[in-house]
Structure formats: structure tokens, C-alpha cells
Amino acid sequence: APTVEPTPTPEPVPSVDISDINSRSGILVRLSDGKVVAEKDADAKIYPASMTKIMTAIVALEAFSDLDHEITLSENIFYALDGQDAAQAGFQPGESVRVRDLVYGVMLPSGAECCLALADEASGSEEAFVEKMNKKAKSIGMKDTHFMDCTGLHDPEHYSTAYDIALLLKYALHNDTFREVAESHFHSTPATNVHPDGITYYSTMFKNMSDTSVTGGEILGGKTGYTSEAGHCLASFAQIYGREYILVTAGAAADATGVPHILDAKTIYNRLGEAVAQK
């Protein structure tokens, strides 16, 4: 006779309080099963700022089968960004860059020119690419999200929630290339037609995090975001006692430290490690 497998007892969720963090909203999720460990106003509307670029990166990675395909950055991209106060990776008009280097450029230095180059090449225009981003958001259950651009520059109609961004990061981490990019502290491109020595750029998260270790593990990767309207935001993931967790925080006011979002991440992952250790 066929044996009936006993239903495994669901693993208890550690108890962590995040009510006192700098960020206005946040959520901590166990990656394996999506269980929410802790939340603070996780369904409140936020401006995601450059956390948007997680979606830009994953939609681009899914659009190109050949990550070594070269894209030439058009003048128009740089006109569009002129005066926008958007971070750039350092590529120039007319430069030919591999898709994979552009994806690193999106995620590490938060390069807006990389976002627009990928959007134009993948979909013909930023508008058409943003349509893909919104479709993808719906398909993975991001019910309270709407994108207006692929960079996260402020727009009142460009919004999300901490919960939705956690869903997005959970989805993106299934892609091995995305994970590799998100875990990188820096990336050096090969020579291009403009930069004979290539360009090296650094993660905006890791360069502000002198130590990635937390109780029971380490912070593995993430994407920062900041606009004056959004405040300081961070979507990160960490391994604590052999399990992976995602943390999204948003809306931390600028303060004397300059890194309230990174301090929140350290605080919360340390508390999580302590809670797991006590189980």
C-alpha cells in the first residue's frame, strides 16, 4: 500500500520586534517559505526610489538570452537624464557595453544610464519597458505597486509597499545571475570602445557597510534607494544560522549618520539572529 507522508510541522517563525526602527515601514521575510517574521506598516504606500531597479534588472535579465550582447548607449539617454540628479555608472554616449555589465551598473552604482540603455534595447522605449515592469509586478502578486519609470526617480504615481518590494526581491533571487549581481561588492567591466581599461564600480550598499557580519550570519546583498520624498530605503537579504531572510525598509529620514537604512538592517538582522539562537 502507498505510504502517506506525514505533513511536516511548519517551522516556527522567530519573534522579532521592529517597531522602533528609523524607517517608517519595513518587513522581514523568511525566503524559503515567504513567512513574514516581522513587519511595521508593511502595506503603507512608499516611494521605492532606486529599489525600483531590482525590477529593471530582473526584467532585463529575462529579456536577453545572451548577456554578452553589446548595447550602444545613445545620446538621447544622456539628454533624458540631464538635470535629473540621477546616479550614473559612468558610461558615455556611443559606448558599447555588454548586457551583463549594464545589469551590474543598474544594481551596484544605481546607474540610470544603464537602466535606460537596457529599456531601449529590450523594448524600444522606456515607456514600453515600464509596461513590462508593471505586468511583471502583477504576475508576481505586487498588488499595491505602480511604476512610471525604470530608474525610480520621484513621481507621485510611482509607488509600492515594503511588502511588495519583498515579493519582488524574493522573485528576483530565483535568478542566479541576479543573485550573483546583488551579492557583488564591486564589478569591473572589460575594455570598451570608450574606456580601454573598462570601468569599476561599487555597490552603494556595501560601500556604506564596513562589516557585513550580523548575529548568526551575514548580510549577503541588497539595493539601496534614496530621494528626498522616499527617504532612505533598503532591500537586502541575509543568511542567519543557515537560513535566508529578506528585509525591506523604507522612509528613513536623513540623519547625522547618513545611513539610517543600513543601521536598521544591522539592528534587525542582529535581533533576528538572537531570536533564532534562543529557539
Buried (B, 14 or more C-beta within 10 A) or exposed (E): EEEEEEEEEEEEBBEBEBEEBBBBBBBBBBBEEEBEBBBBBBBBEBBBBBBBBBBBBBBBBBBBEEBEEBBEBBEEBBEBBEEEEBBBBBBBBEBEBBBBBBBBBBBBBBBBBBBBBBBBBBBEEBEEBBEBBBEBBEEBEBEBBBBBBBBBBBEEEBBBBBBBBBBBBBBBBEBEBBBBBBBBEEBEBEEBEBBEEEBEBEBBBBBBBEEBBBBBBEBBBBBBBBBEEBBBBBBBBBBBEEBBBBBBBBBBEEEEEEBBBBBBBBBBBBBBBBBBEEE
